[in-house]
Amino acid sequence: QDTNKGSTDNADVEIKRDKQGKLVFPDYPDFKPNLTPKEVMQAGSFGGTYFRPISSAITGERYSGVWKEFPSDWFEGLTIGTQVASSKYNKDVNTYKVKCGGSLEMWESSGWINKQDPYGWFQWYCRFYLGRRTDDDERQIGRWCRCAGVKGRWRNNLITKIVKNGCGYDNAGISPVVRQTLQHWAYKLTKEDFEKHAKKLRK
């Protein structure tokens, strides 16, 4: 059940962080992203296109101006037309200056898009962060865990490459595409997370 679609009324929401900077959601203790929706947007993400106008194959409806649903400070200092709702992907908008991610059409045809969040996972995350809870939460959190969680494919892929290259965990030259992908999933590799997994690889 959709209890709250999220709105600027929730702009003062405060999600606590643990000692390692991970966000804490008491109702879903395994869900520990370390970037808020605002931080994802402010860092430079999705080639500037995430909230572009779309025609959804899932709902059969057209959407535009969806970013207005969320707190305005999330987009403070950003140019909406090029960094938030651009119809053209620009890799230079991204933190790591690379293109990553599949198209909305690909996600739709793969069955990953739920009609309540026609833009996809990040839209779900924005609304979840603001307090909405729905029947789709477990599925979406499961997707995050498989990508960016403790056993997440992309997170551990990045750590493995760093160990093989023998460089620092924050060396942006190692797997910038994977780093950008993880950012889109609200996660940035930390020294603590790197060392914990790297220790296992070095045994």
N, C-alpha and C positions, 0 to 999 in steps of 0.2 A: 504494500500500500504506500502511495506517495503521500507522506505526511507534511512535507514542506519543500517546495521547489527551491528554496533559498532566495534571498533577496538582500537588498542593501540594508534592510532592517537589521540584519545580522552582522553588520559591518564591524561591530565591536566584539565579535566572537573571539575568545582567547583559548587556544589549544595549548596545553602545557607540553613541555619537552622534558625528556629524561636527561641524565647527566651527559649523555653522548650526543645530545642535540636532536634526537629522534622525537617526532611528534607522538603524543600519547592519546589514544582513543580507548578509554576504559572498556567500551562494549566490544571492541575488536583488538585485543592485546597483541595479536600477531602482525597487525598492520602498523608498520613503523616507517613511514616515509620521513625524510628529513628536510624536505622542501615544502613550503606552503604554496598554494596556488599563486599567490602574489609573487613569491620568490621565483617560481618557474617562469612566470611571464616577464618579470623584471630582468631576469638573467638573459633573456633572448631565446625564444623557443618557437618551434613549429614553422620556422621560416616566415614568421609573421602572419600565418594564414589560419590559425586555429578557428577563430570565430568569424570566418568569412561567410557570406551568404551561401546557403546550400539548398539543394532540392533533395530531400531524403527519400530514398527508395524504400525505407522501412515504414515511414509514416505516410508517405505520399504528399507531404506538405513542404512548403518552402519556408526557410528561416533566414532572418537577417537581424542585425543589431542585438544578437543574443548576449554579447558581452555586457550590455547595459543592465542585465539581471544582477550582476555582481558588484561588490563595493568598488567605487570609483578609484580609491587609492591603489587598488591592484594594478591599475593601468597608468598611474601617475607618471608623467614624464615620457610616456610612450606615444608615438604617433599611431593612432588607431588604424589609419589607412594603409600603413606599411608594416607595422609591428604586431598588430592584433587581428585585424580583419581583412587582410590583403587577399585578393583573388589570385595573386601570383606568388609562388614560393621563392623566397630570397634567402639563400644559405648564409649570406653575410649578416642577417639579423640574428642568427644563432650564435650562442656562446662560443662554440668550437668551429664556426665557419664551415660547416659541412652539412650536407643534406642527409636526412635519415627518415625512416618511417614509410609505411605504405599509404596508399590513397584511401579516402573514405569509401570509395567504391569497392576496394579490395576488402576492407573490414566488413562492409555490408554483406558482400557475397560470401564471406567466410563465416557469417553467422555470429559475429562478435558484437554487433550493435543492437542495443535494446531500445525500443521505441520511446522510452521515457527520457533517454539521453541520446538523441540522434547524432550528436557530434562525436560521441565515443567516450573513452575512459576518462580523459581529463575533465570533460564536462561533468561526468559522474563525480569525480573527485572534488571539483569545486563545490558542488551542491552538498556532498557528504561532509566536507570540511565546515560548511556553514550550518550543519545540523540536521540536514535531511537524512532520513533513514527509510530504506525501501527493501523489498524482497530481493532486489538484485545486488545488494551489498556484498553478500558472501561470494558470489561469482566474480564480481569486480575486484574484490580484495584477493581472491585466489589468483586472478590474473597477475596482480601486482606481485604477489609472493613468488610466482613462477618466473617473473622477470627480474625483480629487484630485491626480493627478500633474501633471507639468510642463505637459502639454497637456490636463489634465483639464477637463471641461465645467464643473463647479461651481466649481472654483478660479478659472478664467479668467472665468467669469460674474461672480463676486464682484469680481475686480480691475477688470473693465470698468465695473461700476456705481460703484465707488469713484472711478475716474478721471473718470467723467461728472459725479459729484457734487462733485468737487474737494475731498474731505475726507481725513482720515487713514486709513491702512490698517486701523487698529484701532477705527474708529468703529462701535460695535455697532449703531447705528441704521440702518446701511446693510445691507440684506439679512440680517436676523437668521435667517430661515429657512434661507438658504443656509449661513450660518455654523454653524448647529446641525447641518445635514446633513453638512457637512464634518467636524465634530467626531465625528459617528457613524462617519465613515470614518477616524478617527484622525489628523485633520489640522487645524491651526490656521494661518491665514495669518500669515506673518512679514513683517517690513519688507523683508528681502532678496528674498523671493519676489515681493512686491508690486512693488518697484522694478524688478526684472528684466523683468517682463512689462509693466508700465506704460510703460516706456521704449519698447517696441515699439509700443504703442498711440498714443503721442504723436508718433511720427515723421510 
